[in-house]
Amino acid sequence: MNANEKLIVALDVPTFDQAIDKVKELSSTVKIFKVGSQLYTACGPKIIEKIHEAGAKVFLDLKFYDIPNTVAKVSEVVTELGVFMFNVHAAGGEQMMVAAREAADQKAAQLGIKRPIMIAVTVLTSFSQDSFHHTLNFDREIAEHVKHSALMAQNSGLDGVVASTHEIKLIRQTCGDRFVIVTPGIRPAQADVQDQKRIMTPEQAIKEGSDYLVVGRPILAAPEPEIAARLVLEKMS
């Protein structure tokens, strides 16, 4: 894939108008936008429709986590929206992930479309090892938990996972080269790390083997976001 097919820009803005302004500004360079909880709660499905109208793809990042039947029903709706990719939380377990994937498969077949790429969240990149132990009271290491979550996702028929760049090699060794790895916590050199703990630069992430890189504030908050996006793409090439 070309670099612009691997870059996902996170539309972490609060309003529809702000999101559309960023899409218009970036759509000649950026081909995939992430819609997360804040924006989707504010705008609903219309933001997905408008991004599609701009000729771009959508990664719907809502981390679905509920009983299997509920997540299955949600997966049908999301598939019908025509998004490129969406995620569930691996903490929901294999039964939930299987139900979600089967529902999406069936809805896609019914509509005659390709099923969205389905990935599972492993561990949020805002967690350090210390906070993972003390906040969640988990005794295992983050890497061990990520490996377990990735295997559950693969066994459930999902396409890949969201994970820190620091676990890319472990996931590759565990799940193989075809397993999709999406990595947030990407920060260009000299960028403010803010609330992210386990981060890497774009060039490091690509070298490690990430399939898709999620970049938000370093692009959106830049004085000239399109130039910032182009600089990230250069580092990814």
C-alpha positions as CSV (number, residue, x, y, z in Angstrom):
1,M,0.0,0.0,0.0
2,N,1.0,3.6,-0.5
3,A,1.6,5.7,2.5
4,N,-1.7,7.6,2.1
5,E,-3.5,4.3,2.2
6,K,-1.9,3.6,5.7
7,L,-2.5,7.0,7.3
8,I,-5.7,7.5,9.3
9,V,-6.3,11.0,10.6
10,A,-8.3,11.2,13.8
11,L,-11.1,13.7,13.6
12,D,-11.0,14.5,17.3
13,V,-13.0,17.7,17.1
14,P,-16.3,18.5,18.9
15,T,-18.6,19.7,16.1
16,F,-19.8,18.7,12.6
17,D,-18.7,22.0,11.0
18,Q,-15.1,21.7,12.4
19,A,-14.9,18.1,11.2
20,I,-16.1,18.9,7.7
21,D,-13.7,21.9,7.5
22,K,-10.8,19.5,8.4
23,V,-12.0,16.9,5.9
24,K,-12.2,19.5,3.1
25,E,-8.8,20.8,4.0
26,L,-7.2,17.4,4.1
27,S,-9.1,15.2,1.7
28,S,-6.7,15.8,-1.2
29,T,-3.9,14.2,0.9
30,V,-5.7,12.0,3.5
31,K,-7.8,9.1,2.4
32,I,-9.0,7.7,5.7
33,F,-10.5,9.6,8.7
34,K,-11.2,8.2,12.1
35,V,-14.6,9.1,13.7
36,G,-14.5,8.6,17.5
37,S,-17.0,8.8,20.3
38,Q,-17.0,12.6,20.7
39,L,-17.7,13.4,17.1
40,Y,-20.1,10.5,16.5
41,T,-22.1,11.4,19.6
42,A,-22.3,15.0,18.4
43,C,-23.1,14.3,14.8
44,G,-24.4,10.8,14.4
45,P,-24.2,8.9,11.0
46,K,-24.4,12.1,8.9
47,I,-20.7,12.7,9.5
48,I,-19.9,9.3,7.9
49,E,-22.1,10.2,5.0
50,K,-20.3,13.5,4.5
51,I,-16.8,12.0,4.7
52,H,-17.9,9.5,2.0
53,E,-19.2,12.3,-0.1
54,A,-15.7,13.8,0.1
55,G,-14.2,10.6,-1.4
56,A,-12.6,9.4,1.8
57,K,-13.0,6.3,4.0
58,V,-14.1,6.1,7.6
59,F,-12.6,4.1,10.5
60,L,-15.5,4.2,13.1
61,D,-13.7,4.0,16.5
62,L,-16.5,3.4,19.0
63,K,-14.9,0.3,20.7
64,F,-18.2,-1.6,21.0
65,Y,-18.3,-3.6,24.2
66,D,-21.6,-5.2,25.4
67,I,-23.4,-8.5,25.5
68,P,-23.0,-10.5,22.2
69,N,-26.5,-9.9,20.9
70,T,-26.2,-6.1,21.3
71,V,-22.8,-5.9,19.6
72,A,-24.0,-8.2,16.8
73,K,-27.0,-5.8,16.1
74,V,-24.7,-2.8,16.2
75,S,-22.3,-4.5,13.8
76,E,-25.1,-4.9,11.3
77,V,-25.9,-1.2,11.5
78,V,-22.3,-0.2,11.1
79,T,-21.8,-2.5,8.1
80,E,-24.8,-0.9,6.5
81,L,-23.2,2.5,7.0
82,G,-20.5,1.4,4.6
83,V,-17.5,2.2,6.8
84,F,-14.1,1.0,5.9
85,M,-13.2,-0.2,9.4
86,F,-14.6,-0.4,12.9
87,N,-13.6,-1.8,16.2
88,V,-14.9,-3.8,19.2
89,H,-13.2,-4.2,22.5
90,A,-11.5,-7.5,23.0
91,A,-12.5,-7.4,26.7
92,G,-15.9,-8.4,25.6
93,G,-14.6,-11.9,24.9
94,E,-14.6,-14.4,22.0
95,Q,-18.4,-15.0,22.1
96,M,-19.0,-11.3,21.6
97,M,-16.4,-10.9,18.8
98,V,-17.7,-14.0,17.0
99,A,-21.3,-12.7,17.2
100,A,-20.2,-9.3,15.8
101,R,-18.2,-10.7,13.0
102,E,-20.9,-13.2,11.9
103,A,-23.5,-10.4,12.0
104,A,-21.3,-8.2,9.9
105,D,-20.6,-11.0,7.4
106,Q,-24.3,-11.7,7.0
107,K,-25.3,-8.1,6.6
108,A,-22.5,-7.5,4.0
109,A,-23.6,-10.6,2.0
110,Q,-27.2,-9.4,2.1
111,L,-26.2,-6.0,0.8
112,G,-23.7,-7.3,-1.7
113,I,-20.9,-5.3,-0.3
114,K,-17.5,-6.0,1.3
115,R,-17.6,-6.4,5.0
116,P,-15.7,-3.6,6.9
117,I,-12.3,-4.5,8.3
118,M,-13.1,-5.5,11.9
119,I,-10.5,-5.0,14.6
120,A,-10.3,-5.4,18.4
121,V,-9.0,-3.0,20.9
122,T,-6.3,-4.6,23.1
123,V,-5.0,-2.1,25.7
124,L,-5.4,1.7,25.4
125,T,-2.2,3.5,24.7
126,S,-2.9,5.9,27.6
127,F,-2.0,3.1,30.0
128,S,1.6,2.8,31.2
129,Q,2.7,-0.5,32.7
130,D,2.4,0.9,36.2
131,S,-1.2,2.3,35.7
132,F,-2.1,-1.0,34.0
133,H,-1.2,-2.8,37.2
134,H,-2.5,-0.4,39.8
135,T,-5.6,1.1,38.1
136,L,-6.9,-2.1,36.6
137,N,-5.4,-4.5,39.2
138,F,-4.0,-6.7,36.4
139,D,-1.0,-8.8,37.4
140,R,0.1,-9.7,33.9
141,E,2.4,-7.5,31.8
142,I,0.8,-5.3,29.1
143,A,2.5,-7.3,26.3
144,E,1.1,-10.6,27.7
145,H,-2.4,-9.1,27.8
146,V,-2.1,-7.8,24.2
147,K,-0.9,-11.2,23.0
148,H,-3.9,-12.8,24.6
149,S,-6.3,-10.3,23.2
150,A,-4.9,-10.6,19.7
151,L,-5.2,-14.3,19.8
152,M,-8.8,-14.0,20.9
153,A,-9.6,-11.6,18.1
154,Q,-7.9,-13.9,15.5
155,N,-9.7,-17.0,16.8
156,S,-13.0,-15.0,16.6
157,G,-12.4,-14.3,12.9
158,L,-11.6,-10.6,13.2
159,D,-9.1,-9.1,10.9
160,G,-6.8,-7.5,13.4
161,V,-6.3,-5.4,16.4
162,V,-5.6,-1.9,17.7
163,A,-2.4,-1.9,19.7
164,S,0.5,0.1,20.7
165,T,3.5,0.2,18.4
166,H,5.5,-1.4,21.1
167,E,3.6,-4.7,20.7
168,I,3.7,-4.8,16.9
169,K,6.5,-7.4,16.7
170,L,4.9,-9.6,19.3
171,I,1.5,-9.5,17.5
172,R,3.2,-10.4,14.2
173,Q,5.0,-13.3,15.7
174,T,1.8,-14.5,17.3
175,C,-0.8,-13.9,14.6
176,G,1.2,-13.7,11.3
177,D,1.7,-11.2,8.5
178,R,-1.9,-11.0,7.3
179,F,-3.2,-9.9,10.7
180,V,-4.0,-6.2,10.5
181,I,-2.4,-4.0,13.1
182,V,-3.7,-0.4,13.7
183,T,-1.5,1.8,15.9
184,P,-2.5,4.9,17.7
185,G,-0.1,6.9,19.8
186,I,1.9,8.1,16.7
187,R,3.8,11.2,17.4
188,P,6.3,12.9,14.9
189,A,9.6,13.7,16.4
190,Q,9.4,16.8,18.7
191,A,5.6,16.5,19.0
192,D,3.8,16.9,22.3
193,V,3.0,13.3,23.6
194,Q,0.1,14.7,25.7
195,D,-1.9,11.8,27.3
196,Q,-0.3,9.0,25.3
197,K,2.2,6.8,27.1
198,R,3.3,4.1,24.7
199,I,4.2,6.0,21.5
200,M,6.5,6.0,18.4
201,T,7.3,8.2,15.5
202,P,5.7,7.4,12.1
203,E,8.9,6.0,10.6
204,Q,9.5,3.8,13.6
205,A,5.9,2.4,13.5
206,I,6.2,1.6,9.8
207,K,9.6,-0.1,10.3
208,E,8.1,-2.2,13.1
209,G,5.4,-3.4,10.7
210,S,2.2,-1.4,11.5
211,D,-0.4,-1.5,8.7
212,Y,-2.3,1.7,9.6
213,L,-1.1,4.6,11.7
214,V,-3.6,6.9,13.5
215,V,-2.5,10.5,13.9
216,G,-4.7,13.2,15.3
217,R,-3.5,16.3,17.2
218,P,-0.1,16.6,15.5
219,I,-1.9,17.1,12.2
220,L,-5.2,18.8,13.3
221,A,-3.5,21.2,15.7
222,A,-0.8,22.2,13.3
223,P,-0.8,25.7,11.8
224,E,-1.1,24.2,8.4
225,P,-2.7,20.7,8.8
226,E,-2.2,19.6,5.1
227,I,1.5,20.3,5.3
228,A,1.7,18.5,8.6
229,A,-0.1,15.5,7.0
230,R,2.3,15.5,4.0
231,L,5.3,15.5,6.4
232,V,3.9,12.5,8.2
233,L,3.4,10.7,4.9
234,E,7.0,11.5,3.9
235,K,8.2,9.9,7.1
236,M,6.0,6.8,6.4
237,S,7.4,6.3,2.8
